[in-house]
Structure formats: C-alpha cells, structure tokens
Amino acid sequence: MDILRKIEKFREDEQKLKWEGTFAEYLEILKEKPLVAQSAHSRVYNMIKDAGIEEVNGVKRYNFFSGQLFGLEDSLQRLIEEYFHPAAKRLDVRKRILLLMGPVSGGKSTLVSLLKRGLESYSLKEQGAIYAIKGCPMHEDPLHLIPQYLRDDFYEEYGIRIEGNLSPLNLMRLEKEYGNRIEDVMVERIFLSEDRRVGIGTFSPSDPKSQDIADLTGSIDFSTIAEFGSESDPRAYRFDGELNKANRGMMEFQEMLKCDEKFLWHLLSLTQEGNFKAGRFALISADELIVAHTNETEYKSFISNKKNEALHSRIIVMPIPYNLKVSEEEKIYEKMIRESDVSNVHIAPHTLKIAAMFSILTRLKDPKKGDIDLVKKMRLYDGENVEGFNSADIRELKKEHQDEGMSGIDPRYVINRISSTIIRKENPSINALDVLMSLKDGLDQHPSITNELRERYLNFISLARKEYDAIAKNEVQKAFVYSYEESAKILMDNYLDNVEAYCNKTRLRDPLTGEEINPDEKLMRSIEEQIGISENAKKAFREEILIRISAYARKGKRFDYSSHDRLREAIQKKLFADLKDVVKITTSTKTPDERQLKKVNEVIARLIEEHGYNSTSANELLRYVGSLLNR
C-alpha cells in the first residue's frame, strides 16, 4: 500500500505544477523568471550544473552522472566545457549535431538515457519549467507569437532573444481561433516525457527501402483532406515525426551513420538554421538538442566518403572511450550485478578487481618509454603511487596515444563471463580464479578476437593472476597475524625508535637493563629489505621517514602505521615472513593437529568478519595461498 500512496502523492504534486493562462499572463511569469525562456541546450547545461560540480585534482566531477557512469570524468568534462556550456551561451557550437563516438558498451547509450531521464525530472522543477502554446502538437515556444518587427523592442524590455517563427498550424490558429489577438492565446506548462512524446524523441534507422521521411518530419493525414480541402492546410498534417515531438527538448539519433542520406540532410537544416522542411509548408522552427552515437569503424567510413563532406563541419564529435581506471571498472561491474538476478551470489573480495585489471590491461596502449610497463601504467592511471613516477608522468602517458581506450574488452563481456561462472559453479560463491578461468575460456568464443589478440589477452590474464597471487598472500598474512594492527604498531614503533637514533647519531636505552645500546641495524635492514631498499639507499630512506615524522609533528598530526605506504608494506611483509612457515604447514596439512586447526579456524573467522569472505571463499583462499607458498 505504501507504493500506492507514493503514486497518489506524485500525481497530486504533478497536478499542482500544472499551469494554464493567456500569453499576457505568461509574459508576467517571464518578467519574474526570464530563465523560463531558455533554449533546449541551455536547459540541458543548467540541469547538469544544478546537480552540483566537484573538482578533484583539477578534474571536474558532475554529480548528475555520479553512480551511473564511471571513469569518464575527462570525457564528460570535455563534453560539457566544449559543447553544452558554449551551446547554452548561444555560441555557434549549438548549431552542430552532437555525435558520441566510442566502442560498444562504453557508456554512450547510458549517457544519452541519463540526459533524457534527467530532462523529464528537471521539467518538473521550478528552475526547469517549460511553457508552450496550448494544443500545439510541437509544444511550440509561446514567444514565437511575437512578430518579427517587435522582437528588438521585446529584447529591450525583457532581455530575451527570440529565435524561430510561428509554425503554420499556430499561425492559422492565431488567425481563426484568436482573431490575431496574441495576448489571448492560451499557454500551458508542459512536462517532458519520452513515453508521452513530449519534448523527447528517439529515432532509430531501419531498412532504407521501407523507412519513410515522415518518421522524422510528420505526414499528411489523408482522412482530413476532404474536410479541409487541401494538402497545404496545416490542419490536414500530422506533426508527429520525431523532430516535431522532440521540439523544446532533445532527440536521440541512434546509429546515425547507418541512416539514409535523405534523413541526414534534414538534420543539417535543423542544426544550422533551427528549422526543417515538412509537407507543403514554410520552414518549421524547432529548438532541440540532437544527440547521435556511433562506433569508431562506422565513423571512419563516414568521414572517408566525399559525399558526406557537408555534414562533417555540422557535427561535433565527442570520443567516449572505455574507462581506464581499475577502481572505476569495479564499480561498473558492481552496478551491473546489482541490477541483475544474481545479486544474491557471494562474490569473494578482489574478484571484481582482478577482472577489472584484465579489462583495463586490454584497453591500454603500450607505453613508448622503456622505463614503465603496462601494469605500472595501469596503477598510475588508477591513482596509485608508483615509485619514480608523478602526476606529470601520467599527463605525458595520456598524451602518447590519442585513441587509448577505444578498443579492448568491454564490460558486457566480463559480466557475461561472471554470469557463466555463477551458473556453472554449484555453490553460491565465486572467486577471482573462477572468473579468470571463465575469461580465458570465453576468448575462444569471442568472434572479434584474432589469434594474435588472443595470445595478448592470455598474457594479460597471467598478469592479472600474478596480481591476485600477491593480493591473496597479503590478505592471508593479515588474517594470520594475531592482533595484526597491534603487532604492526609495535614493530613499527621499534623501527622508528632505531631510525631516529641512527639519523641523530644517538643511542637507545635497553628497556630491561637500562644500558645504552646502538641502533639495531639488523632489525632495520630486515624490514627495509622487504621492499627492496638497498644498502646504499637505506640512509636516504631512513632520513625520508624522519622528515615525514617531523612534517606530521609540525601540523599537529600523529605519524602512525598508515602514514607511509612503503613503510606499511615493509612492516606487513616482515610480519608475514616471520609467519610464512606456520602458514605453509597449517594450510597444507591434510590432518592438522588441534593447535593447527584452532589457528585455521581463527584465520577463517577473521577473513569472514574483517575482510568480507564467507566460509566457502575463505577456505578456498587459504588452500590457494597454501599451494602458492609450497611451490
């Protein structure tokens, strides 16, 4: 019953928003809220802007797309700053078709769908209110009623520019229904809706032989010709094409480049001049954003055809590549799984991350510099710290290949393989190894993967497996160390005391005997060697740690276990190295003794409680890490 109450409330709220009045009354609304008369492009831009904008490391994040599109921040920023914002300011870019070009399953359709759904919601808000001539099938802008000779005067008084002319149907209605009394013409508030065909349209090409241009521009209603006496009478015309119905909002042109030329020429006139030809009438004005999408292969074929040159300059191409960040790719999979019927299946920690690593590796281009490999590049793109590289290096890497992210494995393939894994495996729990195996098996069934590409992708599966091996060992080592964080803290504090004494050339006091002793070089080196700090580099590393401690102290912050990534890694590895033999024996013994069994149960409990495993995946992880350590 709760959902019925919500439906009723929504209906009541929508009813309250409805407004109807004369053109004279509409002008009063305009005086208070001039933004009501904004263009379709301006409305889309303001809709995105009103949802909120955050800036992270110089990259703008638009809240309008958050939770729906992942890893496309650069593309979205470019789209908004190079198209929507200048188009909203009535600059010439609004006279272009927006063409989203990118690989399959890259987010193009999702982006367009978000804009359409967003406009529907935005038109219900006060700042997104839209008014139209009542009874007009094209929901025409009431300001078209203002005659051309008065538009300069209107701009002087209201500060609003009027573009477009009154449609043939409303021109006749003004004369016959209102006796040319513009002030009496009825105006109503409209709410955009794709389902109701109000301000949002979708055109999809079909067989060129059977598709009619009327699908775009409307058609003659032959049943009314006897009544109205002429095909040129606008009352005998159905203004029900997608261009008619999308007026005041936006039209999605699916697979535009597959379309017959005659359809594209109508778009030329609409985008460049703001009007199109229909039936035996004068040009019909329309204010709408046209968004098309296509893939790279079709686009290259399109621009290579000389016959399409006139269209080239009328199109703004926005590349929408695949996401190139592992953490964002994980979110894509999580979203797709959440929306599926397998959301109740237990997916072990790091499973989606490893699948994401494989996907990202297939999309990256080999670095031109010899001092970096694809795995390091992948880590840098994901915001990880990689020794010897900084943000300037990331910018250089991104400039090396302009088409990076336009090819590779798409998210749908990975989700299909995850789904296949879930169906094949009898128990409701899958792990990274299951998914990697399924990804490998699926390569043979993928129609567009050549033998050469298959070998390359198999290598990426091996690289992802190595990454998983390191993660798995690290996960178990944490769980095996009793009171891990406390043990790590004690070890680190001991290390820091010795480093401070070493750098300051002082001695330590033995806590038991009270005598002064030299810094414990053996302890310090046993930790530093875990992360490859050489004998020659130890002094610089220790001094760097001391500087970091001083910097924290100056800011009134405490230097703790998580304050230095590399030191934390060294502490973890040192603790695990000391316990490695215990782990090997415990996980590989077929008949563990009581003490070993207790230890295994403690580890499994910790993996479940603190790391997100269930009993099945925790046992599988332990067995796998045991096999790794015994190799």
C-alpha positions, 0 to 999 in steps of 0.5 A: 500500500505504501507504493500506492500512496507514493503514486497518489502523492506524485500525481497530486504534486504533478497536478499542482505544477500544472499551469494554464493562462493567456500569453499576457499572463505568461509574459508576467511569469517571464518578467519574474523568471526570464530563465523560463525562456531558455533554449533546449541546450541551455536547459540541458547545461543548467540541469547538469550544473544544478546537480552540483560540480566537484573538482578533484585534482583539477578534474571536474566531477558532475554529480548528475552522472555520479553512480551511473557512469564511471571513469569518464570524468575527462570525457564528460568534462570535455563534453560539457566545457566544449559543447553544452556550456558554449551551446547554452551561451548561444555560441555557434557550437549549438548549431552542430549535431552532437555525435558520441563516438566510442566502442560498444558498451562504453557508456554512450547509450547510458549517457544519452538515457541519463540526459533524457531521464534527467530532462523529464525530472528537471521539467518538473522543477521550478528552475526547469519549467517549460511553457508552450502554446496550448494544443500545439502538437510541437509544444511550440515556444509561446514567444514565437507569437511575437512578430518579427518587427517587435522582437528588438523592442521585446529584447529591450524590455525583457532581455530575451532573444527570440529565435524561430517563427510561428509554425503554420498550424499556430499561425492559422490558429492565431488567425481563426481561433484568436482573431490575431489577438496574441495576448489571448492565446492560451499557454500551458506548462508542459512536462517532458516525457519520452513515453508521452512524446513530449519534448523527447524523441528517439529515432532509430534507422531501419531498412532504407527501402521501407523507412519513410521521411515522415518518421522524422518530419510528420505526414499528411493525414489523408482522412482530413483532406476532404474536410479541409480541402487541401494538402497545404492546410496545416490542419490536414498534417500530422506533426508527429515525426520525431523532430516535431515531438522532440521540439523544446527538448532533445532527440536521440539519433541512434546509429546515425551513420547507418541512416539514409542520406535523405534523413541526414540532410534534414538534420543539417537544416535543423542544426544550422538554421533551427528549422526543417522542411515538412509537407507543403509548408514554410520552414518549421522552427524547432529548438532541440538538442540532437544527440547521435552515437556511433562506433569508431569503424562506422565513423571512419567510413563516414568521414572517408566518403566525399559525399558526406563532406557537408555534414562533417563541419555540422557535427561535433564529435565527442570520443567516449572511450572505455574507462581506464581506471581499475577502481572505476571498472569495479564499480561498473561491474558492481552496478551491473550485478546489482541490477541483475538476478544474481545479486544474491551470489557471494562474490569473494573480495578482489574478484571484481578487481582482478577482472577489472585489471584484465579489462583495463590491461586490454584497453591500454596502449603500450607505453613508448618509454622503456622505463614503465610497463603496462601494469605500472601504467595501469596503477598510475592511471588508477591513482596509485603511487608508483615509485619514480613516477608523478602526476606529470608522468601520467599527463605525458602517458595520456598524451602518447596515444590519442585513441587509448581506450577505444578498443579492448574488452568491454564490460558486457563481456566480463559480466557475461563471463561472471554470469557463466561462472555463477551458473556453472559453479554449484555453490553460491560463491565465486572467486577471482580464479573462477572468473579468470578461468571463465575469461580465458575460456570465453576468448575462444568464443569471442568472434572479434578476437584474432589469434594474435589478440588472443595470445595478448589477452592470455598474457594479460590474464597471467598478469592479472593472476600474478596480481591476485597471487600477491593480493591473496598472500597479503590478505592471508598474512593479515588474517594470520597475524594475531592482533595484526594492527597491534603487532604492526604498531609495535614493530613499527614503533621499534623501527622508528625508535632505531631510525631516529637514533641512527639519523641523530647519531644517538643511542637507545636505552635497553628497556630491561637493563637500562644500558645504552645500546646502538641502533639495531641495524639488523632489525632495520635492514630486515624490514627495509629489505622487504621492499627492496631498499638497498644498502646504499639507499637505506640512509636516504630512506631512513632520513625520508621517514624522519622528515615525514615524522617531523612534517606530521609533528609540525601540523599537529598530526600523529605519524602512525602505521598508515602514514607511509605506504612503503613503510606499511608494506615493509612492516606487513611483509616482515610480519608475514615472513616471520609467519610464512612457515606456520602458514605453509604447514597449517594450510597444507596439512591434510590432518592438522593437529588441534593447535593447527586447526584452532589457528585455521579456524581463527584465520577463517573467522577473521577473513569472514568478519574483517575482510568480507569472505564467507566460509566457502571463499575463505577456505578456498583462499587459504588452500590457494595461498597454501599451494602458492607458498609450497611451490 
